[in-house]
């Protein structure tokens, strides 16, 4: 039995291979801390659509709305541009005439936009509760303690920090202060190659999977070259000898959506849909990436679907809002979600139409809500790390 979501996207139900309704079942095989609590709220009142249009029209060029790919459709409808986190931050920086940057994404993204935009511009996050579980897995205090552990092991001087874009401004600043760079899921290999030209080891923050997958899959390192630093254990759970032997020191962090996908998910979808191409994000676990046909960033996934042959079959391992949007955009292809459980990014989905309308109407009334501001010292070093990334060949 199947339940049709729209003309191109179907979700199997009532079978062992089914996609389960959001929040209806726990998955004991998921990474610790990965869960899907509650249901996605229903579509907002249509009257809010008219209010959003009216407020945006009144603000005109004074406002520039950014929409991350994982946002729900009702928010994307009002975005001036869509993209991944860093693309959006750069798009904002390219619009100096806009007084207000309304970032429909999560907190670390708005911080990056504040760092890259001008002093006269204000970055607004419609809901301050829109955080990122991965970014929250590395705090400034924990990373400072980790650096002390590396120093005591005698390896800090030969270790270069590389931080994923999905990190707080504090972590980006730590990276900049210690001579490191930022990376995205698109340029992680280039960033790591640069880092190994500067030193002998890399401390990769905060997503262990992107670091491991890039080092092993794209750069020829072995899994034995990687160690996992757990900030909740004394000395990260590692001995000085393990730190001295390692090439990649991976922070114990992960994405709560991409961490759900399993090798079992890949095997099930191949059995269910013969001839399917499995494409996943590099934030997925190593065994999932190894079993997939294609691996790439959000932009890579979108471009691959655009270029795919009509009639081709695809199982996509990334956030469900994007997968549904891709399926709708490609009615000539079969596109399914790679998981037994339907799991949205719960923090990304906090930016809904009511919050967006409230933010826009507040701006119309002369009030600037939820301004995201990075302090000058943090901004200085975070921008240094971002500039190093922008200078990569």
BALOBA-1460 file (C-alpha; in Angstrom, 3 decimals):
// residues 393
<rec num="1" residu="x" x="0.000" y="0.000" z="0.000"/>
<rec num="2" residu="x" x="1.270" y="3.498" z="-0.788"/>
<rec num="3" residu="x" x="0.228" y="6.942" z="0.275"/>
<rec num="4" residu="x" x="0.718" y="9.631" z="-2.363"/>
<rec num="5" residu="x" x="2.292" y="12.856" z="-1.135"/>
<rec num="6" residu="x" x="2.110" y="14.552" z="-4.530"/>
<rec num="7" residu="x" x="2.233" y="13.434" z="-8.130"/>
<rec num="8" residu="x" x="5.875" y="12.397" z="-7.944"/>
<rec num="9" residu="x" x="6.714" y="11.538" z="-4.356"/>
<rec num="10" residu="x" x="5.317" y="8.470" z="-2.605"/>
<rec num="11" residu="x" x="5.955" y="7.191" z="0.872"/>
<rec num="12" residu="x" x="5.495" y="3.426" z="1.389"/>
<rec num="13" residu="x" x="3.446" y="2.490" z="4.437"/>
<rec num="14" residu="x" x="2.399" y="-0.638" z="6.309"/>
<rec num="15" residu="x" x="5.439" y="-2.700" z="5.297"/>
<rec num="16" residu="x" x="8.697" y="-3.519" z="7.088"/>
<rec num="17" residu="x" x="10.434" y="-1.185" z="4.645"/>
<rec num="18" residu="x" x="8.018" y="1.661" z="5.272"/>
<rec num="19" residu="x" x="8.757" y="5.259" z="5.856"/>
<rec num="20" residu="x" x="7.214" y="5.896" z="9.238"/>
<rec num="21" residu="x" x="5.275" y="8.990" z="10.155"/>
<rec num="22" residu="x" x="7.397" y="11.563" z="11.896"/>
<rec num="23" residu="x" x="7.739" y="10.844" z="15.596"/>
<rec num="24" residu="x" x="5.718" y="7.635" z="15.528"/>
<rec num="25" residu="x" x="8.638" y="5.307" z="16.242"/>
<rec num="26" residu="x" x="12.017" y="5.436" z="17.920"/>
<rec num="27" residu="x" x="15.010" y="3.942" z="16.154"/>
<rec num="28" residu="x" x="17.335" y="2.214" z="18.651"/>
<rec num="29" residu="x" x="19.969" y="1.877" z="15.929"/>
<rec num="30" residu="x" x="20.336" y="5.632" z="15.479"/>
<rec num="31" residu="x" x="23.327" y="7.502" z="16.810"/>
<rec num="32" residu="x" x="22.883" y="8.503" z="20.394"/>
<rec num="33" residu="x" x="21.071" y="11.806" z="20.577"/>
<rec num="34" residu="x" x="19.417" y="11.443" z="17.177"/>
<rec num="35" residu="x" x="15.665" y="11.445" z="17.349"/>
<rec num="36" residu="x" x="12.566" y="12.831" z="15.661"/>
<rec num="37" residu="x" x="10.299" y="14.280" z="18.334"/>
<rec num="38" residu="x" x="6.749" y="15.267" z="17.450"/>
<rec num="39" residu="x" x="4.993" y="16.028" z="14.197"/>
<rec num="40" residu="x" x="5.816" y="18.677" z="11.650"/>
<rec num="41" residu="x" x="3.250" y="21.464" z="12.085"/>
<rec num="42" residu="x" x="0.569" y="21.697" z="9.398"/>
<rec num="43" residu="x" x="0.667" y="24.355" z="6.704"/>
<rec num="44" residu="x" x="-0.004" y="27.831" z="8.047"/>
<rec num="45" residu="x" x="-3.173" y="29.862" z="7.674"/>
<rec num="46" residu="x" x="-3.455" y="31.138" z="4.065"/>
<rec num="47" residu="x" x="-4.118" y="34.624" z="5.431"/>
<rec num="48" residu="x" x="-0.508" y="34.675" z="6.601"/>
<rec num="49" residu="x" x="0.624" y="34.348" z="3.000"/>
<rec num="50" residu="x" x="-1.073" y="37.636" z="2.132"/>
<rec num="51" residu="x" x="0.370" y="39.312" z="5.227"/>
<rec num="52" residu="x" x="3.867" y="38.138" z="4.292"/>
<rec num="53" residu="x" x="3.471" y="39.446" z="0.750"/>
<rec num="54" residu="x" x="2.188" y="42.785" z="1.985"/>
<rec num="55" residu="x" x="4.984" y="43.261" z="4.526"/>
<rec num="56" residu="x" x="7.676" y="42.276" z="2.048"/>
<rec num="57" residu="x" x="6.253" y="44.669" z="-0.536"/>
<rec num="58" residu="x" x="6.265" y="47.564" z="1.958"/>
<rec num="59" residu="x" x="9.891" y="46.889" z="2.872"/>
<rec num="60" residu="x" x="11.003" y="46.606" z="-0.748"/>
<rec num="61" residu="x" x="14.769" y="46.625" z="-1.264"/>
<rec num="62" residu="x" x="15.342" y="47.388" z="2.404"/>
<rec num="63" residu="x" x="14.934" y="43.663" z="3.183"/>
<rec num="64" residu="x" x="16.686" y="40.644" z="1.694"/>
<rec num="65" residu="x" x="15.304" y="37.219" z="2.643"/>
<rec num="66" residu="x" x="17.556" y="34.152" z="2.596"/>
<rec num="67" residu="x" x="16.090" y="30.639" z="2.534"/>
<rec num="68" residu="x" x="18.146" y="27.547" z="3.304"/>
<rec num="69" residu="x" x="17.398" y="24.460" z="1.220"/>
<rec num="70" residu="x" x="16.016" y="22.627" z="4.259"/>
<rec num="71" residu="x" x="13.307" y="25.213" z="4.934"/>
<rec num="72" residu="x" x="9.674" y="24.293" z="4.363"/>
<rec num="73" residu="x" x="8.015" y="25.357" z="1.105"/>
<rec num="74" residu="x" x="5.843" y="28.059" z="2.703"/>
<rec num="75" residu="x" x="9.022" y="29.871" z="3.784"/>
<rec num="76" residu="x" x="11.022" y="29.239" z="0.605"/>
<rec num="77" residu="x" x="8.204" y="30.945" z="-1.314"/>
<rec num="78" residu="x" x="9.284" y="34.290" z="0.150"/>
<rec num="79" residu="x" x="13.059" y="33.838" z="-0.134"/>
<rec num="80" residu="x" x="14.906" y="36.159" z="-2.499"/>
<rec num="81" residu="x" x="17.619" y="33.522" z="-2.834"/>
<rec num="82" residu="x" x="17.961" y="29.905" z="-1.733"/>
<rec num="83" residu="x" x="21.063" y="27.868" z="-1.107"/>
<rec num="84" residu="x" x="23.325" y="26.284" z="1.475"/>
<rec num="85" residu="x" x="24.557" y="28.215" z="4.481"/>
<rec num="86" residu="x" x="27.736" y="29.760" z="3.079"/>
<rec num="87" residu="x" x="26.255" y="30.622" z="-0.305"/>
<rec num="88" residu="x" x="23.489" y="32.496" z="1.472"/>
<rec num="89" residu="x" x="25.917" y="34.406" z="3.681"/>
<rec num="90" residu="x" x="27.891" y="35.472" z="0.606"/>
<rec num="91" residu="x" x="24.667" y="36.443" z="-1.176"/>
<rec num="92" residu="x" x="23.826" y="38.675" z="1.772"/>
<rec num="93" residu="x" x="27.272" y="40.293" z="1.654"/>
<rec num="94" residu="x" x="26.688" y="41.034" z="-2.028"/>
<rec num="95" residu="x" x="23.598" y="43.100" z="-1.169"/>
<rec num="96" residu="x" x="25.002" y="46.045" z="0.819"/>
<rec num="97" residu="x" x="21.946" y="48.169" z="-0.003"/>
<rec num="98" residu="x" x="19.691" y="45.877" z="2.059"/>
<rec num="99" residu="x" x="19.268" y="47.222" z="5.589"/>
<rec num="100" residu="x" x="17.827" y="43.976" z="6.906"/>
<rec num="101" residu="x" x="18.944" y="40.419" z="6.161"/>
<rec num="102" residu="x" x="16.222" y="38.009" z="7.252"/>
<rec num="103" residu="x" x="17.916" y="34.613" z="7.480"/>
<rec num="104" residu="x" x="15.540" y="31.663" z="7.270"/>
<rec num="105" residu="x" x="17.970" y="29.073" z="8.515"/>
<rec num="106" residu="x" x="19.635" y="28.423" z="11.864"/>
<rec num="107" residu="x" x="21.719" y="30.432" z="14.314"/>
<rec num="108" residu="x" x="25.250" y="29.682" z="13.096"/>
<rec num="109" residu="x" x="24.209" y="30.661" z="9.564"/>
<rec num="110" residu="x" x="22.936" y="34.039" z="10.741"/>
<rec num="111" residu="x" x="26.218" y="34.544" z="12.617"/>
<rec num="112" residu="x" x="28.190" y="33.925" z="9.409"/>
<rec num="113" residu="x" x="25.983" y="36.427" z="7.597"/>
<rec num="114" residu="x" x="26.647" y="39.025" z="10.305"/>
<rec num="115" residu="x" x="30.395" y="38.439" z="10.012"/>
<rec num="116" residu="x" x="30.385" y="38.886" z="6.231"/>
<rec num="117" residu="x" x="27.894" y="41.754" z="5.882"/>
<rec num="118" residu="x" x="28.486" y="45.446" z="6.501"/>
<rec num="119" residu="x" x="28.204" y="47.216" z="9.837"/>
<rec num="120" residu="x" x="25.114" y="49.104" z="8.681"/>
<rec num="121" residu="x" x="23.239" y="45.881" z="7.948"/>
<rec num="122" residu="x" x="21.285" y="43.942" z="10.558"/>
<rec num="123" residu="x" x="20.781" y="40.181" z="10.417"/>
<rec num="124" residu="x" x="17.450" y="38.892" z="11.726"/>
<rec num="125" residu="x" x="16.695" y="35.269" z="12.689"/>
<rec num="126" residu="x" x="12.894" y="34.876" z="12.806"/>
<rec num="127" residu="x" x="13.065" y="32.369" z="15.677"/>
<rec num="128" residu="x" x="15.988" y="32.436" z="18.104"/>
<rec num="129" residu="x" x="15.276" y="28.799" z="18.995"/>
<rec num="130" residu="x" x="16.413" y="27.752" z="15.509"/>
<rec num="131" residu="x" x="19.770" y="26.344" z="16.490"/>
<rec num="132" residu="x" x="21.817" y="23.421" z="15.182"/>
<rec num="133" residu="x" x="22.436" y="20.290" z="17.213"/>
<rec num="134" residu="x" x="25.736" y="19.675" z="15.431"/>
<rec num="135" residu="x" x="27.042" y="23.182" z="16.103"/>
<rec num="136" residu="x" x="25.982" y="22.831" z="19.742"/>
<rec num="137" residu="x" x="28.137" y="19.694" z="20.102"/>
<rec num="138" residu="x" x="31.294" y="21.814" z="20.264"/>
<rec num="139" residu="x" x="31.502" y="24.704" z="22.728"/>
<rec num="140" residu="x" x="34.336" y="27.188" z="23.046"/>
<rec num="141" residu="x" x="35.212" y="25.848" z="26.513"/>
<rec num="142" residu="x" x="35.337" y="22.244" z="25.303"/>
<rec num="143" residu="x" x="37.535" y="23.086" z="22.324"/>
<rec num="144" residu="x" x="39.916" y="25.132" z="24.486"/>
<rec num="145" residu="x" x="40.239" y="22.143" z="26.803"/>
<rec num="146" residu="x" x="40.885" y="19.888" z="23.796"/>
<rec num="147" residu="x" x="43.709" y="22.171" z="22.682"/>
<rec num="148" residu="x" x="45.235" y="21.884" z="26.158"/>
<rec num="149" residu="x" x="45.090" y="18.088" z="25.813"/>
<rec num="150" residu="x" x="46.863" y="18.336" z="22.447"/>
<rec num="151" residu="x" x="49.461" y="20.627" z="23.960"/>
<rec num="152" residu="x" x="50.125" y="18.214" z="26.816"/>
<rec num="153" residu="x" x="50.523" y="15.402" z="24.287"/>
<rec num="154" residu="x" x="53.075" y="17.514" z="22.441"/>
<rec num="155" residu="x" x="51.118" y="17.756" z="19.194"/>
<rec num="156" residu="x" x="49.372" y="21.154" z="19.338"/>
<rec num="157" residu="x" x="52.203" y="22.872" z="17.447"/>
<rec num="158" residu="x" x="51.808" y="20.516" z="14.482"/>
<rec num="159" residu="x" x="47.987" y="20.436" z="14.495"/>
<rec num="160" residu="x" x="45.874" y="22.696" z="12.278"/>
<rec num="161" residu="x" x="42.200" y="23.169" z="13.155"/>
<rec num="162" residu="x" x="39.683" y="22.877" z="10.319"/>
<rec num="163" residu="x" x="36.118" y="23.728" z="11.236"/>
<rec num="164" residu="x" x="33.039" y="22.917" z="9.221"/>
<rec num="165" residu="x" x="30.831" y="25.842" z="8.302"/>
<rec num="166" residu="x" x="28.193" y="24.266" z="10.570"/>
<rec num="167" residu="x" x="29.816" y="25.638" z="13.702"/>
<rec num="168" residu="x" x="29.304" y="28.588" z="15.999"/>
<rec num="169" residu="x" x="31.108" y="31.890" z="15.570"/>
<rec num="170" residu="x" x="33.111" y="31.031" z="18.710"/>
<rec num="171" residu="x" x="34.454" y="27.860" z="17.098"/>
<rec num="172" residu="x" x="35.225" y="29.687" z="13.858"/>
<rec num="173" residu="x" x="37.105" y="32.278" z="15.912"/>
<rec num="174" residu="x" x="39.103" y="29.567" z="17.720"/>
<rec num="175" residu="x" x="39.993" y="28.157" z="14.307"/>
<rec num="176" residu="x" x="41.106" y="31.532" z="13.000"/>
<rec num="177" residu="x" x="43.132" y="32.299" z="16.116"/>
<rec num="178" residu="x" x="45.029" y="29.017" z="15.796"/>
<rec num="179" residu="x" x="45.893" y="29.371" z="12.119"/>
<rec num="180" residu="x" x="43.149" y="27.157" z="10.738"/>
<rec num="181" residu="x" x="40.472" y="27.446" z="8.101"/>
<rec num="182" residu="x" x="36.764" y="26.820" z="7.585"/>
<rec num="183" residu="x" x="35.368" y="24.352" z="5.076"/>
<rec num="184" residu="x" x="32.044" y="23.497" z="3.505"/>
<rec num="185" residu="x" x="30.912" y="20.051" z="2.427"/>
<rec num="186" residu="x" x="31.897" y="21.079" z="-1.115"/>
<rec num="187" residu="x" x="35.486" y="22.145" z="-0.428"/>
<rec num="188" residu="x" x="36.449" y="19.976" z="2.562"/>
<rec num="189" residu="x" x="39.119" y="18.153" z="0.543"/>
<rec num="190" residu="x" x="40.776" y="21.406" z="-0.551"/>
<rec num="191" residu="x" x="40.683" y="22.682" z="3.030"/>
<rec num="192" residu="x" x="42.288" y="19.509" z="4.385"/>
<rec num="193" residu="x" x="44.957" y="19.511" z="1.685"/>
<rec num="194" residu="x" x="45.814" y="23.103" z="2.662"/>
<rec num="195" residu="x" x="45.869" y="22.178" z="6.352"/>
<rec num="196" residu="x" x="48.285" y="19.296" z="5.810"/>
<rec num="197" residu="x" x="50.593" y="21.689" z="3.960"/>
<rec num="198" residu="x" x="50.682" y="23.782" z="7.154"/>
<rec num="199" residu="x" x="51.039" y="20.992" z="9.700"/>
<rec num="200" residu="x" x="51.149" y="17.257" z="10.348"/>
<rec num="201" residu="x" x="47.695" y="16.748" z="11.871"/>
<rec num="202" residu="x" x="44.187" y="18.179" z="11.635"/>
<rec num="203" residu="x" x="41.690" y="18.780" z="14.412"/>
<rec num="204" residu="x" x="38.385" y="18.579" z="12.535"/>
<rec num="205" residu="x" x="35.359" y="20.271" z="14.127"/>
<rec num="206" residu="x" x="32.531" y="19.537" z="14.804"/>
<rec num="207" residu="x" x="31.291" y="16.849" z="12.365"/>
<rec num="208" residu="x" x="33.225" y="13.612" z="12.658"/>
<rec num="209" residu="x" x="31.579" y="12.091" z="9.591"/>
<rec num="210" residu="x" x="32.488" y="14.809" z="7.093"/>
<rec num="211" residu="x" x="36.062" y="14.769" z="8.384"/>
<rec num="212" residu="x" x="36.374" y="10.994" z="8.249"/>
<rec num="213" residu="x" x="34.663" y="10.619" z="4.881"/>
<rec num="214" residu="x" x="36.793" y="13.305" z="3.267"/>
<rec num="215" residu="x" x="40.077" y="11.979" z="4.645"/>
<rec num="216" residu="x" x="39.416" y="8.312" z="3.891"/>
<rec num="217" residu="x" x="37.269" y="8.450" z="0.780"/>
<rec num="218" residu="x" x="38.922" y="11.361" z="-1.030"/>
<rec num="219" residu="x" x="42.454" y="11.639" z="0.314"/>
<rec num="220" residu="x" x="43.638" y="8.055" z="0.783"/>
<rec num="221" residu="x" x="43.893" y="8.024" z="4.576"/>
<rec num="222" residu="x" x="42.932" y="4.886" z="6.470"/>
<rec num="223" residu="x" x="40.402" y="4.622" z="9.257"/>
<rec num="224" residu="x" x="43.351" y="3.901" z="11.558"/>
<rec num="225" residu="x" x="44.695" y="7.379" z="10.772"/>
<rec num="226" residu="x" x="41.584" y="8.839" z="12.431"/>
<rec num="227" residu="x" x="40.838" y="9.066" z="16.151"/>
<rec num="228" residu="x" x="37.663" y="10.332" z="17.789"/>
<rec num="229" residu="x" x="37.933" y="13.005" z="20.461"/>
<rec num="230" residu="x" x="35.018" y="12.814" z="22.903"/>
<rec num="231" residu="x" x="34.689" y="16.074" z="24.882"/>
<rec num="232" residu="x" x="32.700" y="14.277" z="27.570"/>
<rec num="233" residu="x" x="35.599" y="11.974" z="28.505"/>
<rec num="234" residu="x" x="38.863" y="12.826" z="30.298"/>
<rec num="235" residu="x" x="41.498" y="13.718" z="27.692"/>
<rec num="236" residu="x" x="38.858" y="13.125" z="25.037"/>
<rec num="237" residu="x" x="39.040" y="9.416" z="25.721"/>
<rec num="238" residu="x" x="42.428" y="9.255" z="23.991"/>
<rec num="239" residu="x" x="45.973" y="8.544" z="25.105"/>
<rec num="240" residu="x" x="48.895" y="10.794" z="24.248"/>
<rec num="241" residu="x" x="50.243" y="7.991" z="22.045"/>
<rec num="242" residu="x" x="46.975" y="7.769" z="20.100"/>
<rec num="243" residu="x" x="47.050" y="11.519" z="19.513"/>
<rec num="244" residu="x" x="50.679" y="11.377" z="18.373"/>
<rec num="245" residu="x" x="49.944" y="8.533" z="15.943"/>
<rec num="246" residu="x" x="46.786" y="10.064" z="14.454"/>
<rec num="247" residu="x" x="46.572" y="12.197" z="11.322"/>
<rec num="248" residu="x" x="42.920" y="13.218" z="11.755"/>
<rec num="249" residu="x" x="41.613" y="14.110" z="15.205"/>
<rec num="250" residu="x" x="37.856" y="14.077" z="14.748"/>
<rec num="251" residu="x" x="35.510" y="15.859" z="17.128"/>
<rec num="252" residu="x" x="32.639" y="13.685" z="18.361"/>
<rec num="253" residu="x" x="29.808" y="15.573" z="16.656"/>
<rec num="254" residu="x" x="27.270" y="14.711" z="13.995"/>
<rec num="255" residu="x" x="24.178" y="15.921" z="12.173"/>
<rec num="256" residu="x" x="20.960" y="14.743" z="13.791"/>
<rec num="257" residu="x" x="19.336" y="14.198" z="10.384"/>
<rec num="258" residu="x" x="22.171" y="12.716" z="8.330"/>
<rec num="259" residu="x" x="23.279" y="10.597" z="11.284"/>
<rec num="260" residu="x" x="20.022" y="8.641" z="11.037"/>
<rec num="261" residu="x" x="20.792" y="7.004" z="7.704"/>
<rec num="262" residu="x" x="22.191" y="3.482" z="8.042"/>
<rec num="263" residu="x" x="23.710" y="0.776" z="5.872"/>
<rec num="264" residu="x" x="20.446" y="-1.079" z="6.398"/>
<rec num="265" residu="x" x="18.618" y="1.865" z="4.798"/>
<rec num="266" residu="x" x="20.795" y="1.562" z="1.687"/>
<rec num="267" residu="x" x="20.335" y="-2.193" z="1.424"/>
<rec num="268" residu="x" x="16.573" y="-1.935" z="1.913"/>
<rec num="269" residu="x" x="16.078" y="0.675" z="-0.785"/>
<rec num="270" residu="x" x="18.189" y="-1.292" z="-3.275"/>
<rec num="271" residu="x" x="15.998" y="-4.344" z="-2.653"/>
<rec num="272" residu="x" x="12.814" y="-2.307" z="-2.870"/>
<rec num="273" residu="x" x="13.710" y="-0.315" z="-6.007"/>
<rec num="274" residu="x" x="15.871" y="-2.263" z="-8.486"/>
<rec num="275" residu="x" x="18.220" y="-0.024" z="-10.431"/>
<rec num="276" residu="x" x="18.030" y="2.831" z="-7.929"/>
<rec num="277" residu="x" x="20.950" y="5.255" z="-7.580"/>
<rec num="278" residu="x" x="21.710" y="6.015" z="-3.940"/>
<rec num="279" residu="x" x="23.017" y="9.542" z="-3.365"/>
<rec num="280" residu="x" x="23.904" y="10.818" z="0.112"/>
<rec num="281" residu="x" x="25.391" y="13.809" z="1.870"/>
<rec num="282" residu="x" x="28.951" y="13.445" z="3.271"/>
<rec num="283" residu="x" x="27.611" y="14.149" z="6.779"/>
<rec num="284" residu="x" x="26.300" y="10.561" z="6.708"/>
<rec num="285" residu="x" x="28.155" y="7.774" z="8.501"/>
<rec num="286" residu="x" x="31.188" y="6.283" z="6.780"/>
<rec num="287" residu="x" x="29.554" y="2.925" z="6.063"/>
<rec num="288" residu="x" x="26.584" y="4.677" z="4.418"/>
<rec num="289" residu="x" x="28.850" y="6.834" z="2.263"/>
<rec num="290" residu="x" x="30.891" y="3.767" z="1.296"/>
<rec num="291" residu="x" x="27.742" y="1.930" z="0.184"/>
<rec num="292" residu="x" x="26.251" y="4.840" z="-1.767"/>
<rec num="293" residu="x" x="26.667" y="5.422" z="-5.489"/>
<rec num="294" residu="x" x="27.160" y="9.177" z="-5.264"/>
<rec num="295" residu="x" x="28.210" y="11.430" z="-2.398"/>
<rec num="296" residu="x" x="28.065" y="15.207" z="-2.330"/>
<rec num="297" residu="x" x="26.928" y="18.471" z="-0.827"/>
<rec num="298" residu="x" x="23.405" y="19.804" z="-1.026"/>
<rec num="299" residu="x" x="24.283" y="21.772" z="-4.163"/>
<rec num="300" residu="x" x="25.858" y="18.647" z="-5.671"/>
<rec num="301" residu="x" x="22.704" y="16.650" z="-5.000"/>
<rec num="302" residu="x" x="20.515" y="19.299" z="-6.633"/>
<rec num="303" residu="x" x="22.731" y="19.516" z="-9.726"/>
<rec num="304" residu="x" x="22.921" y="15.720" z="-10.045"/>
<rec num="305" residu="x" x="19.126" y="15.466" z="-10.087"/>
<rec num="306" residu="x" x="18.913" y="18.279" z="-12.633"/>
<rec num="307" residu="x" x="21.293" y="16.419" z="-14.947"/>
<rec num="308" residu="x" x="19.772" y="12.953" z="-14.438"/>
<rec num="309" residu="x" x="18.130" y="11.031" z="-17.258"/>
<rec num="310" residu="x" x="14.316" y="10.937" z="-17.402"/>
<rec num="311" residu="x" x="13.022" y="7.701" z="-15.916"/>
<rec num="312" residu="x" x="16.000" y="7.261" z="-13.608"/>
<rec num="313" residu="x" x="15.456" y="6.214" z="-9.981"/>
<rec num="314" residu="x" x="17.009" y="7.987" z="-6.993"/>
<rec num="315" residu="x" x="17.142" y="7.436" z="-3.241"/>
<rec num="316" residu="x" x="18.393" y="10.595" z="-1.543"/>
<rec num="317" residu="x" x="19.983" y="10.694" z="1.894"/>
<rec num="318" residu="x" x="19.483" y="14.255" z="3.089"/>
<rec num="319" residu="x" x="16.814" y="16.400" z="4.782"/>
<rec num="320" residu="x" x="13.245" y="15.509" z="3.819"/>
<rec num="321" residu="x" x="11.982" y="18.988" z="2.906"/>
<rec num="322" residu="x" x="14.642" y="19.179" z="0.196"/>
<rec num="323" residu="x" x="14.012" y="15.623" z="-1.034"/>
<rec num="324" residu="x" x="10.296" y="16.334" z="-1.414"/>
<rec num="325" residu="x" x="11.042" y="19.573" z="-3.257"/>
<rec num="326" residu="x" x="13.417" y="17.764" z="-5.603"/>
<rec num="327" residu="x" x="10.836" y="15.066" z="-6.290"/>
<rec num="328" residu="x" x="8.263" y="17.713" z="-7.154"/>
<rec num="329" residu="x" x="10.735" y="19.487" z="-9.445"/>
<rec num="330" residu="x" x="11.528" y="16.246" z="-11.310"/>
<rec num="331" residu="x" x="8.231" y="14.496" z="-12.127"/>
<rec num="332" residu="x" x="10.013" y="12.557" z="-14.898"/>
<rec num="333" residu="x" x="12.210" y="10.771" z="-12.325"/>
<rec num="334" residu="x" x="11.478" y="8.539" z="-9.346"/>
<rec num="335" residu="x" x="12.843" y="10.208" z="-6.211"/>
<rec num="336" residu="x" x="12.492" y="8.652" z="-2.748"/>
<rec num="337" residu="x" x="13.790" y="9.414" z="0.733"/>
<rec num="338" residu="x" x="16.529" y="7.135" z="2.062"/>
<rec num="339" residu="x" x="15.229" y="6.127" z="5.480"/>
<rec num="340" residu="x" x="12.637" y="4.038" z="7.256"/>
<rec num="341" residu="x" x="11.700" y="7.006" z="9.441"/>
<rec num="342" residu="x" x="10.685" y="10.382" z="8.131"/>
<rec num="343" residu="x" x="12.931" y="12.897" z="9.890"/>
<rec num="344" residu="x" x="12.908" y="16.639" z="9.335"/>
<rec num="345" residu="x" x="15.549" y="18.947" z="10.743"/>
<rec num="346" residu="x" x="13.545" y="19.979" z="13.795"/>
<rec num="347" residu="x" x="15.515" y="23.176" z="14.449"/>
<rec num="348" residu="x" x="15.454" y="24.292" z="10.812"/>
<rec num="349" residu="x" x="11.688" y="23.811" z="10.791"/>
<rec num="350" residu="x" x="11.270" y="26.274" z="13.652"/>
<rec num="351" residu="x" x="11.376" y="29.004" z="11.023"/>
<rec num="352" residu="x" x="7.762" y="28.800" z="9.907"/>
<rec num="353" residu="x" x="5.464" y="31.294" z="8.222"/>
<rec num="354" residu="x" x="4.086" y="32.767" z="11.484"/>
<rec num="355" residu="x" x="7.632" y="33.612" z="12.636"/>
<rec num="356" residu="x" x="8.557" y="35.038" z="9.233"/>
<rec num="357" residu="x" x="5.417" y="37.197" z="9.139"/>
<rec num="358" residu="x" x="6.098" y="38.445" z="12.665"/>
<rec num="359" residu="x" x="9.667" y="39.382" z="11.733"/>
<rec num="360" residu="x" x="8.648" y="41.194" z="8.534"/>
<rec num="361" residu="x" x="5.736" y="43.056" z="10.134"/>
<rec num="362" residu="x" x="8.008" y="44.095" z="13.005"/>
<rec num="363" residu="x" x="10.434" y="45.607" z="10.496"/>
<rec num="364" residu="x" x="7.567" y="47.438" z="8.790"/>
<rec num="365" residu="x" x="6.630" y="48.922" z="12.186"/>
<rec num="366" residu="x" x="10.199" y="50.093" z="12.773"/>
<rec num="367" residu="x" x="11.198" y="47.379" z="15.265"/>
<rec num="368" residu="x" x="14.119" y="45.081" z="14.476"/>
<rec num="369" residu="x" x="13.578" y="41.739" z="16.225"/>
<rec num="370" residu="x" x="16.010" y="38.933" z="16.983"/>
<rec num="371" residu="x" x="19.129" y="40.690" z="15.727"/>
<rec num="372" residu="x" x="22.131" y="38.363" z="15.505"/>
<rec num="373" residu="x" x="25.340" y="40.160" z="16.417"/>
<rec num="374" residu="x" x="28.837" y="38.719" z="16.686"/>
<rec num="375" residu="x" x="31.162" y="40.683" z="18.996"/>
<rec num="376" residu="x" x="34.156" y="42.409" z="17.315"/>
<rec num="377" residu="x" x="36.866" y="40.139" z="18.778"/>
<rec num="378" residu="x" x="35.068" y="36.959" z="17.764"/>
<rec num="379" residu="x" x="34.264" y="38.423" z="14.363"/>
<rec num="380" residu="x" x="37.911" y="39.345" z="13.764"/>
<rec num="381" residu="x" x="39.231" y="35.807" z="14.191"/>
<rec num="382" residu="x" x="36.225" y="34.071" z="12.651"/>
<rec num="383" residu="x" x="36.588" y="36.241" z="9.560"/>
<rec num="384" residu="x" x="40.291" y="35.374" z="9.405"/>
<rec num="385" residu="x" x="39.358" y="31.702" z="9.206"/>
<rec num="386" residu="x" x="36.668" y="32.382" z="6.610"/>
<rec num="387" residu="x" x="39.092" y="34.503" z="4.555"/>
<rec num="388" residu="x" x="41.577" y="31.625" z="4.527"/>
<rec num="389" residu="x" x="38.851" y="29.415" z="3.096"/>
<rec num="390" residu="x" x="37.969" y="32.002" z="0.450"/>
<rec num="391" residu="x" x="41.645" y="32.146" z="-0.540"/>
<rec num="392" residu="x" x="41.872" y="28.394" z="-1.151"/>
<rec num="393" residu="x" x="42.682" y="27.495" z="-4.767"/>
